Amino acid sequence: MLAKWWWRFKNGKDELRRKIVWAIHHSDRSWTVIPAKVSIPGPWKHIVNINRELSALSFDLSKLIRKEVKNGENFWFDCWRGNKPFVERFPLLVDLEIRKGCLVSDRLLMHEGVICGRWGWHRQPVGANEVEELRDLLLVCQQVILEEGLDQSVWGSEGGCDFSVRSMKDGLDEIKSTAENYVMEWNNWAPKKIGIHAWRVEMGRIPVLLELVKRGISVTTTVCPVYEDDLESAEHLVVSCNFAQSLWSVISSWCKVPSIYAFSVKDLLELHRYTRFPEKKAKAFNVVCLTTIWCIWSARNTLVFEGKPVNLNNVVGEIKALSFLWVKNRRRNTRLTWEKWRAFNFEL
């Protein structure tokens, strides 16, 4: 969903929200695919930074959102020709560029059916490397066909289509299926069945509706029974379901950590590594995450088999109570009290 804002920014130049972001974050001294000033906190900074984590999975939004160029787009920094922007392919020439925010139409001109370059260098390219880059750039530009009209965004490395959250999820699932198996860090402050359950959820080995269908079991529906907002997979149930997202928001407020944005079960299992808690308190927070995954599954089963609706407050109360009992009784020599745990203000 955060990636969708990249698409909206690149594909809606006349929209008011895009103009506001541009006015606040754009800088003439530097150019990035999506502008963001580091000194300004807020949601937009989180939206832009999400590409760091996606790039680690070889899922670079700046390269997947391409342009079919008519007469606009940044010549050097937008991914409008091939799968890489020119700033990566011709870095020496970019250093020579006077106006790095120039458009394609500023640097290329169609004259009698032939593409001509209108360059703006600080100095002419010299040296073997710069001349070689210029020669390669000219070869690439000779294949460009400039047309009248507005630029159109294209999603994906091949072909052309509009962005959708489904296509984003399918791409990440494909990467996940080819990645190495995740090695889980076990926490002895939580019962073994809780850790094993989280491990099975991460591997997609719990009997959610989609898994039952894969195994040839007949079901009346595959829609998530908790919120009915998507097909029920293990990852959807504990990560992207609207109920799960509301629950993780409450957990982040209770534990005094930044808002939890997870893209996979693995992210939830590793949240404790990125907190500023001392080691033992981070371990206790990991117990909270494991307990939350367990309680989501428990509440889901109570709904399916007993018909009792899922109540957010009841689930939160169960998470607090169970995690407190497990940490207090499985952590040696602790003076942890319920009052301190309820405020998540304690030392271990």
C-alpha positions as CSV (number, residue, x, y, z in Angstrom):
1,M,0.0,0.0,0.0
2,L,2.9,2.4,0.7
3,A,4.3,1.5,-2.8
4,K,1.1,2.6,-4.3
5,W,1.9,6.2,-3.3
6,W,5.0,6.0,-5.5
7,W,2.8,5.1,-8.4
8,R,0.4,8.0,-7.6
9,F,3.2,10.5,-7.3
10,K,4.7,9.4,-10.7
11,N,1.4,9.1,-12.5
12,G,-0.6,12.1,-11.2
13,K,1.4,15.3,-11.8
14,D,-1.8,17.4,-12.0
15,E,-3.1,16.1,-8.6
16,L,-3.1,18.5,-5.7
17,R,-1.5,16.0,-3.3
18,R,1.4,15.6,-5.7
19,K,1.9,19.3,-6.0
20,I,1.9,19.7,-2.2
21,V,4.6,17.0,-1.8
22,W,6.7,18.5,-4.6
23,A,6.5,22.0,-3.1
24,I,7.6,20.8,0.3
25,H,10.2,18.2,-0.6
26,H,11.7,19.1,-4.0
27,S,15.2,20.6,-4.0
28,D,17.0,22.1,-7.0
29,R,20.4,21.1,-5.6
30,S,19.7,17.4,-5.8
31,W,17.4,15.0,-7.7
32,T,15.9,11.8,-6.6
33,V,13.2,9.6,-8.2
34,I,10.8,10.5,-5.3
35,P,11.8,13.8,-3.5
36,A,12.1,13.7,0.3
37,K,13.9,16.0,2.6
38,V,15.5,14.1,5.4
39,S,15.0,16.9,7.9
40,I,11.2,16.8,7.6
41,P,9.6,13.9,9.5
42,G,6.2,12.4,8.7
43,P,4.4,9.8,6.6
44,W,6.0,10.9,3.3
45,K,9.4,10.1,4.7
46,H,8.3,6.5,5.6
47,I,6.7,6.1,2.1
48,V,10.0,7.1,0.4
49,N,12.2,5.0,2.7
50,I,10.3,1.8,2.0
51,N,12.3,1.3,-1.2
52,R,15.4,0.6,0.9
53,E,13.8,-2.6,2.2
54,L,12.3,-3.6,-1.1
55,S,15.7,-3.0,-2.9
56,A,17.3,-5.5,-0.5
57,L,14.8,-8.0,-2.1
58,S,15.8,-7.0,-5.6
59,F,12.4,-5.2,-5.9
60,D,13.4,-1.6,-6.8
61,L,10.4,0.6,-7.2
62,S,12.4,3.3,-9.0
63,K,13.1,0.8,-11.8
64,L,9.7,-0.9,-11.8
65,I,7.8,2.3,-12.4
66,R,8.9,3.3,-15.8
67,K,7.7,5.8,-18.3
68,E,6.6,5.7,-22.0
69,V,8.2,9.0,-22.8
70,K,6.4,11.5,-25.0
71,N,8.1,14.9,-24.2
72,G,8.8,14.9,-20.4
73,E,10.5,13.0,-17.5
74,N,13.9,13.6,-16.1
75,F,16.6,12.6,-18.6
76,W,19.2,11.3,-16.1
77,F,17.3,10.1,-13.1
78,D,14.0,8.6,-14.3
79,C,13.9,5.0,-15.5
80,W,12.5,5.8,-19.0
81,R,14.8,3.8,-21.2
82,G,15.7,0.3,-20.3
83,N,15.7,-1.1,-16.7
84,K,18.1,1.4,-15.3
85,P,18.2,5.2,-15.2
86,F,21.0,6.9,-17.0
87,V,22.5,8.1,-13.7
88,E,23.5,4.5,-13.1
89,R,24.5,3.7,-16.6
90,F,26.5,6.9,-17.4
91,P,27.6,8.3,-14.0
92,L,30.6,10.2,-15.5
93,L,28.3,12.2,-17.9
94,V,25.9,13.0,-15.1
95,D,28.8,14.7,-13.2
96,L,29.3,16.9,-16.3
97,E,25.6,17.9,-16.6
98,I,24.9,21.5,-15.8
99,R,21.2,21.0,-15.0
100,K,20.6,17.6,-13.6
101,G,16.8,18.2,-13.4
102,C,16.6,18.5,-17.2
103,L,13.8,16.7,-19.1
104,V,14.1,14.3,-22.0
105,S,12.8,17.0,-24.4
106,D,15.6,19.4,-23.1
107,R,18.3,17.0,-24.2
108,L,16.9,15.3,-27.3
109,L,15.4,16.8,-30.4
110,M,13.8,15.1,-33.4
111,H,15.1,16.7,-36.6
112,E,14.0,15.4,-39.9
113,G,13.3,12.0,-38.4
114,V,16.7,11.8,-36.7
115,I,17.4,12.2,-32.9
116,C,19.9,15.0,-32.1
117,G,21.4,15.7,-28.8
118,R,21.3,19.1,-27.1
119,W,23.8,18.7,-24.3
120,G,24.7,21.0,-21.4
121,W,28.1,20.1,-20.1
122,H,30.3,22.0,-17.6
123,R,33.0,21.0,-20.1
124,Q,33.2,18.6,-23.0
125,P,33.7,14.9,-22.3
126,V,37.4,14.0,-22.4
127,G,39.3,10.9,-21.6
128,A,38.6,7.4,-22.7
129,N,35.9,6.6,-20.1
130,E,33.8,9.7,-20.6
131,V,34.0,9.4,-24.4
132,E,33.0,5.8,-24.2
133,E,30.0,6.6,-22.1
134,L,29.0,9.4,-24.5
135,R,29.2,7.0,-27.4
136,D,27.0,4.4,-25.6
137,L,24.5,7.1,-24.7
138,L,24.2,8.2,-28.3
139,L,23.6,4.7,-29.4
140,V,20.8,4.3,-26.8
141,C,19.3,7.7,-27.8
142,Q,19.2,6.8,-31.5
143,Q,16.6,4.2,-30.7
144,V,14.3,6.7,-29.0
145,I,11.1,7.9,-30.7
146,L,9.7,11.1,-29.3
147,E,6.0,11.7,-29.7
148,E,3.6,14.5,-28.9
149,G,1.4,14.0,-25.8
150,L,1.7,13.2,-22.2
151,D,4.0,10.6,-20.6
152,Q,2.4,7.4,-19.4
153,S,3.5,5.3,-16.5
154,V,4.2,1.6,-17.0
155,W,4.5,-0.9,-14.2
156,G,6.9,-3.8,-14.4
157,S,10.1,-4.6,-16.0
158,E,8.5,-6.0,-19.1
159,G,5.4,-5.2,-21.0
160,G,3.1,-2.5,-19.7
161,C,0.3,-2.4,-17.2
162,D,-1.1,-0.3,-14.4
163,F,0.1,-0.7,-10.8
164,S,-2.0,-2.8,-8.4
165,V,-1.5,-4.0,-4.9
166,R,-2.1,-7.5,-6.1
167,S,0.7,-7.3,-8.6
168,M,3.0,-6.0,-5.9
169,K,2.1,-8.8,-3.6
170,D,2.5,-11.4,-6.3
171,G,6.0,-10.1,-7.1
172,L,7.1,-10.2,-3.5
173,D,5.6,-13.7,-3.1
174,E,7.6,-14.9,-6.1
175,I,10.8,-13.5,-4.6
176,K,9.9,-15.1,-1.2
177,S,9.3,-18.5,-2.8
178,T,12.8,-18.5,-4.4
179,A,14.6,-17.2,-1.2
180,E,16.4,-19.4,1.2
181,N,14.4,-20.8,4.1
182,Y,14.2,-18.4,7.1
183,V,16.2,-19.4,10.2
184,M,14.0,-18.5,13.1
185,E,15.5,-17.2,16.4
186,W,13.9,-19.2,19.3
187,N,12.9,-17.4,22.5
188,N,12.9,-19.6,25.6
189,W,10.7,-17.1,27.5
190,A,7.7,-18.3,25.4
191,P,6.3,-21.8,25.5
192,K,7.6,-24.1,22.8
193,K,4.2,-24.4,21.2
194,I,4.1,-20.6,20.7
195,G,7.5,-20.6,19.0
196,I,6.6,-23.6,16.8
197,H,3.3,-22.0,15.8
198,A,5.0,-18.8,14.7
199,W,7.6,-20.9,12.8
200,R,4.8,-22.7,11.0
201,V,3.0,-19.5,10.2
202,E,6.2,-18.1,8.7
203,M,6.4,-21.1,6.4
204,G,2.7,-21.0,5.6
205,R,2.1,-24.4,7.2
206,I,-1.0,-23.6,9.2
207,P,-4.5,-24.8,7.9
208,V,-5.8,-21.5,6.6
209,L,-8.4,-21.8,3.8
210,L,-6.0,-21.3,0.9
211,E,-3.7,-24.1,2.2
212,L,-6.7,-26.4,2.6
213,V,-7.6,-25.8,-1.0
214,K,-4.0,-26.6,-2.1
215,R,-4.3,-29.9,-0.3
216,G,-7.5,-30.9,-2.1
217,I,-9.9,-30.2,0.8
218,S,-13.3,-28.8,-0.2
219,V,-14.2,-25.4,1.4
220,T,-17.2,-23.2,0.8
221,T,-15.1,-20.0,0.6
222,T,-11.5,-18.9,0.7
223,V,-12.2,-15.4,2.0
224,C,-10.7,-14.4,5.3
225,P,-13.4,-15.1,7.9
226,V,-12.1,-12.4,10.3
227,Y,-12.6,-9.3,8.1
228,E,-13.6,-10.7,4.7
229,D,-11.1,-8.3,3.0
230,D,-9.0,-10.8,1.0
231,L,-8.2,-14.5,0.5
232,E,-7.1,-16.2,3.7
233,S,-3.4,-17.1,3.7
234,A,-1.2,-17.4,6.7
235,E,0.6,-14.1,5.9
236,H,-2.7,-12.3,5.2
237,L,-4.2,-13.4,8.5
238,V,-1.4,-12.1,10.7
239,V,0.1,-9.3,8.6
240,S,-2.2,-7.6,6.1
241,C,-5.8,-8.3,7.4
242,N,-7.4,-5.1,8.5
243,F,-8.0,-6.6,12.0
244,A,-4.3,-7.7,12.2
245,Q,-3.1,-4.2,11.2
246,S,-5.4,-2.6,13.9
247,L,-4.1,-5.1,16.4
248,W,-0.4,-4.4,15.6
249,S,-1.1,-0.6,15.8
250,V,-2.4,-1.1,19.4
251,I,0.6,-3.3,20.2
252,S,3.0,-0.6,19.0
253,S,1.3,2.0,21.1
254,W,1.3,-0.2,24.2
255,C,5.0,-1.2,23.8
256,K,6.0,2.3,22.9
257,V,7.6,1.4,19.6
258,P,7.2,3.2,16.2
259,S,4.2,2.2,14.2
260,I,4.6,-1.4,13.0
261,Y,4.7,-1.7,9.2
262,A,5.3,-5.4,8.2
263,F,5.3,-7.0,4.8
264,S,5.8,-10.6,5.9
265,V,5.7,-12.8,9.0
266,K,9.5,-12.6,9.0
267,D,9.3,-8.9,9.6
268,L,7.2,-9.5,12.7
269,L,9.5,-12.1,14.1
270,E,12.5,-9.7,13.7
271,L,10.8,-6.5,15.1
272,H,12.7,-6.8,18.4
273,R,16.0,-6.5,16.7
274,Y,15.2,-2.9,15.5
275,T,14.0,-1.5,18.8
276,R,16.0,0.7,21.1
277,F,15.2,-1.6,24.1
278,P,17.9,-3.2,26.2
279,E,18.6,-6.8,25.2
280,K,16.3,-8.4,27.8
281,K,13.4,-6.0,27.2
282,A,13.8,-6.6,23.5
283,K,13.5,-10.3,24.2
284,A,10.3,-9.6,26.2
285,F,8.9,-7.6,23.3
286,N,9.6,-10.6,21.0
287,V,7.4,-12.7,23.4
288,V,4.7,-10.1,22.8
289,C,5.0,-10.5,19.1
290,L,4.9,-14.3,19.3
291,T,1.9,-14.1,21.6
292,T,0.1,-11.8,19.2
293,I,0.6,-14.2,16.3
294,W,-0.8,-17.0,18.6
295,C,-3.8,-15.0,19.7
296,I,-4.8,-13.9,16.2
297,W,-4.9,-17.6,15.2
298,S,-6.8,-18.5,18.4
299,A,-9.4,-15.7,17.8
300,R,-9.8,-16.8,14.2
301,N,-10.5,-20.4,15.2
302,T,-13.0,-19.3,17.9
303,L,-14.8,-17.4,15.2
304,V,-14.8,-20.2,12.7
305,F,-15.7,-23.1,15.0
306,E,-17.7,-21.5,17.8
307,G,-19.2,-18.5,15.9
308,K,-17.9,-15.9,18.5
309,P,-17.0,-12.6,16.8
310,V,-13.5,-11.3,17.1
311,N,-13.2,-8.4,19.5
312,L,-10.1,-6.3,19.4
313,N,-10.1,-5.3,23.1
314,N,-10.5,-8.9,24.2
315,V,-7.6,-10.1,22.0
316,V,-5.4,-7.3,23.3
317,G,-6.2,-8.2,26.9
318,E,-5.4,-11.8,26.2
319,I,-2.0,-10.9,24.7
320,K,-1.1,-8.7,27.7
321,A,-2.1,-11.4,30.2
322,L,-0.5,-14.4,28.5
323,S,2.8,-12.6,27.6
324,F,3.0,-11.3,31.2
325,L,2.6,-14.8,32.7
326,W,5.1,-16.3,30.4
327,V,7.8,-13.7,30.9
328,K,7.4,-13.5,34.6
329,N,7.4,-17.3,35.2
330,R,10.0,-18.3,32.6
331,R,12.5,-15.4,33.3
332,R,14.6,-16.2,36.3
333,N,14.8,-13.8,39.3
334,T,12.4,-11.2,37.9
335,R,10.5,-8.7,40.0
336,L,8.2,-7.9,37.1
337,T,4.7,-6.7,38.3
338,W,1.4,-6.5,36.4
339,E,1.3,-2.8,36.8
340,K,4.7,-2.2,35.2
341,W,3.9,-4.8,32.4
342,R,0.6,-3.1,31.6
343,A,2.4,0.2,31.1
344,F,5.3,-1.7,29.4
345,N,7.6,0.3,31.7
346,F,10.0,-2.1,33.4
347,E,13.6,-3.4,33.6
348,L,14.6,-7.0,33.5
